[in-house]
Amino acid sequence: MSDATSIEHPAGLTGGDFTTAKEPLRLFAEWFAEAKHAEPINPDAMALATVDADGLPNARMVLLKGFDECGFVFYTNVDSVKGRELAGAPKAALTFYWKALKRQVRARGSVEAVSKEEADAYFATRSRMAQIGAWASKQSSALESRLAFEQAVAINAAKFAIGTVPRPPNWSGYRVVPQELEFWQERPFRLHDRVVFTRSALDAPWRKTRLYP
């Protein structure tokens, strides 16, 4: 899987009217391609929402690192809060908002772990310091001081001074497999356009519904 560019996005897919689209992941590919040209910072940023053991929602920003017909991929420390929550309730919601384009996409669905091969391949593309940081960080755990973290980074930098940095065993990726995708386009006077695609099962066809704004 390439870095967030796996679905082809032919120009003019919707003829200028996204509400006529029939396939949501191809529509997302078109919008994402446009966002990468229009958004100056992190067009791949997305809000990830999970729930804890008590059903209390949790949300944070993560980066989309790949997508295809199977879903949306991001990477993290599996021992982090999000990792623990996904282990207990493997479902999630995503929100993309591209201010420059006045567009929003929301997705909801089940979550699955990526393969070891996928995780290894992506980890190998990260900068060396980011790789070392993945070893040094006990993500979401209490940290007594910034100095303690910097010391952990230094220790791991020395440990992996020669050769490639392997992927930590507790660092991997997740794929959000959408069962629902909603596209929103801002219009004047708050008369926005909204279209939602849903499917009853992963192998079922998509159903499209236009929504009041």
C-alpha positions as CSV (number, residue, x, y, z in Angstrom):
1,M,0.0,0.0,0.0
2,S,1.4,3.4,-1.0
3,D,1.3,6.4,1.3
4,A,-2.3,7.5,1.3
5,T,-2.6,7.3,-2.5
6,S,-3.7,3.8,-3.4
7,I,-6.9,4.5,-5.3
8,E,-6.8,6.0,-8.7
9,H,-8.5,9.4,-8.8
10,P,-9.4,10.2,-12.4
11,A,-10.0,13.9,-13.0
12,G,-13.6,15.0,-13.3
13,L,-14.9,11.8,-11.7
14,T,-18.1,13.5,-10.6
15,G,-18.3,16.1,-13.3
16,G,-18.2,18.9,-10.8
17,D,-21.2,17.5,-8.7
18,F,-20.1,15.1,-6.1
19,T,-23.6,14.2,-5.3
20,T,-23.8,12.1,-8.5
21,A,-20.9,9.9,-7.4
22,K,-21.7,6.2,-7.1
23,E,-18.6,4.9,-5.3
24,P,-17.5,6.6,-2.1
25,L,-13.9,5.5,-1.9
26,R,-13.2,6.7,-5.4
27,L,-14.9,10.0,-4.5
28,F,-12.7,10.2,-1.4
29,A,-9.6,9.6,-3.6
30,E,-10.6,12.6,-5.8
31,W,-11.3,14.9,-2.8
32,F,-8.0,13.8,-1.1
33,A,-6.0,14.5,-4.2
34,E,-7.5,18.0,-4.4
35,A,-6.9,18.5,-0.7
36,K,-3.2,17.7,-1.1
37,H,-2.9,20.6,-3.5
38,A,-5.1,23.0,-1.6
39,E,-4.2,22.4,2.1
40,P,-0.8,23.9,3.1
41,I,-0.4,21.7,6.2
42,N,-1.3,18.1,6.8
43,P,-4.1,17.4,4.3
44,D,-3.8,13.8,5.7
45,A,-4.8,14.8,9.2
46,M,-7.9,13.1,10.5
47,A,-9.7,13.0,13.8
48,L,-9.9,9.4,15.2
49,A,-12.7,8.6,17.7
50,T,-12.7,5.5,19.9
51,V,-14.5,4.5,23.1
52,D,-13.1,3.2,26.4
53,A,-14.3,0.3,28.5
54,D,-17.1,2.5,30.0
55,G,-18.2,3.7,26.5
56,L,-16.8,7.2,27.0
57,P,-15.7,8.6,23.6
58,N,-12.1,9.7,23.0
59,A,-10.8,11.6,20.0
60,R,-7.4,12.8,18.7
61,M,-5.8,13.8,15.5
62,V,-3.7,11.2,13.6
63,L,-2.3,11.0,10.1
64,L,-3.8,8.9,7.2
65,K,-0.9,6.8,5.9
66,G,-2.7,4.8,3.3
67,F,-6.1,4.0,1.9
68,D,-7.6,1.7,-0.7
69,E,-10.8,-0.3,-1.3
70,C,-10.3,-2.0,2.1
71,G,-10.2,1.2,4.2
72,F,-8.1,3.9,5.9
73,V,-4.7,3.1,7.6
74,F,-2.9,4.8,10.4
75,Y,0.0,3.8,12.7
76,T,0.6,4.0,16.4
77,N,1.9,2.4,19.5
78,V,-0.5,-0.4,20.2
79,D,0.0,0.1,24.0
80,S,-1.2,3.7,23.7
81,V,-4.7,4.7,24.9
82,K,-6.1,4.4,21.4
83,G,-4.5,1.0,20.9
84,R,-6.0,-0.3,24.2
85,E,-9.4,1.1,23.3
86,L,-9.3,-0.4,19.9
87,A,-8.4,-3.8,21.4
88,G,-11.5,-3.6,23.6
89,A,-13.9,-2.1,21.0
90,P,-12.5,-2.5,17.5
91,K,-14.7,0.1,15.9
92,A,-13.9,3.8,15.2
93,A,-15.0,7.0,13.5
94,L,-12.9,9.3,11.4
95,T,-13.3,12.9,10.4
96,F,-11.4,14.8,7.7
97,Y,-11.9,18.6,7.4
98,W,-10.2,20.5,4.6
99,K,-10.8,24.2,5.3
100,A,-9.4,25.5,2.0
101,L,-11.9,23.4,0.1
102,K,-14.7,23.8,2.6
103,R,-15.2,20.1,2.7
104,Q,-15.6,17.4,5.3
105,V,-15.7,13.6,5.1
106,R,-16.8,11.4,8.0
107,A,-16.3,7.6,8.1
108,R,-17.4,4.9,10.6
109,G,-16.6,1.2,10.7
110,S,-14.8,-1.7,12.1
111,V,-11.1,-1.7,12.8
112,E,-8.5,-4.4,12.0
113,A,-4.8,-4.6,12.5
114,V,-2.6,-4.3,9.4
115,S,-0.3,-7.2,8.5
116,K,3.2,-7.4,9.9
117,E,4.5,-6.9,6.3
118,E,2.5,-3.7,5.9
119,A,3.7,-2.4,9.3
120,D,7.3,-3.2,8.5
121,A,7.1,-1.6,5.1
122,Y,5.7,1.6,6.4
123,F,8.1,1.8,9.4
124,A,11.0,1.5,7.0
125,T,9.9,4.7,5.3
126,R,10.0,6.8,8.5
127,S,13.0,9.0,9.3
128,R,15.6,7.4,11.5
129,M,14.9,9.7,14.4
130,A,11.2,8.9,14.1
131,Q,12.0,5.2,14.2
132,I,14.2,5.7,17.3
133,G,11.4,7.8,18.9
134,A,9.0,4.9,18.4
135,W,11.4,2.8,20.6
136,A,11.9,5.5,23.2
137,S,8.3,6.6,23.7
138,K,6.0,4.7,26.1
139,Q,3.0,6.5,24.4
140,S,0.3,7.7,26.8
141,S,2.2,6.6,29.9
142,A,3.1,9.1,32.6
143,L,6.4,11.0,31.9
144,E,8.3,12.5,34.8
145,S,10.1,15.1,32.7
146,R,11.2,16.1,29.2
147,L,14.7,15.1,30.2
148,A,13.7,11.6,30.9
149,F,12.3,11.3,27.4
150,E,15.4,12.8,25.8
151,Q,17.5,10.3,27.7
152,A,15.4,7.5,26.4
153,V,15.9,8.8,22.9
154,A,19.7,9.0,23.4
155,I,19.8,5.5,24.8
156,N,18.0,4.1,21.8
157,A,20.0,6.2,19.4
158,A,23.1,4.5,20.8
159,K,21.5,1.1,20.7
160,F,20.7,1.4,17.1
161,A,23.8,3.4,16.1
162,I,24.7,0.9,13.3
163,G,22.4,-0.7,10.8
164,T,18.7,-0.4,10.3
165,V,16.2,0.3,13.1
166,P,13.7,-2.6,13.4
167,R,10.1,-2.0,14.0
168,P,9.2,-2.2,17.8
169,P,7.0,-5.1,18.5
170,N,4.3,-2.8,20.1
171,W,4.2,-0.4,17.1
172,S,1.9,-1.2,14.2
173,G,-1.0,0.0,12.2
174,Y,-4.8,-0.2,12.0
175,R,-7.2,-0.1,9.2
176,V,-10.6,1.5,9.6
177,V,-12.9,-0.5,7.3
178,P,-15.9,1.9,6.5
179,Q,-19.5,0.9,6.7
180,E,-20.6,4.5,6.3
181,L,-19.0,7.5,4.5
182,E,-20.5,10.9,4.5
183,F,-19.4,13.8,2.2
184,W,-20.2,17.4,3.1
185,Q,-19.6,20.5,1.0
186,E,-20.1,24.0,2.3
187,R,-22.5,26.2,0.4
188,P,-23.6,29.8,0.9
189,F,-26.1,30.7,3.6
190,R,-25.5,27.3,5.2
191,L,-27.4,25.5,2.4
192,H,-24.8,22.8,2.3
193,D,-24.7,19.6,0.3
194,R,-24.5,16.2,2.2
195,V,-24.4,12.7,0.8
196,V,-24.0,9.6,2.9
197,F,-23.0,6.1,1.6
198,T,-23.8,3.0,3.7
199,R,-23.5,-0.7,3.3
200,S,-25.0,-3.5,5.4
201,A,-21.9,-5.7,5.1
202,L,-18.3,-5.3,3.8
203,D,-19.2,-7.3,0.6
204,A,-22.6,-5.5,0.2
205,P,-23.2,-2.7,-2.4
206,W,-23.1,0.9,-1.3
207,R,-26.4,2.7,-0.8
208,K,-26.4,6.5,-1.3
209,T,-28.7,8.9,0.4
210,R,-28.8,12.7,0.1
211,L,-29.3,14.5,3.4
212,Y,-30.7,17.8,4.6
213,P,-27.9,20.1,5.7
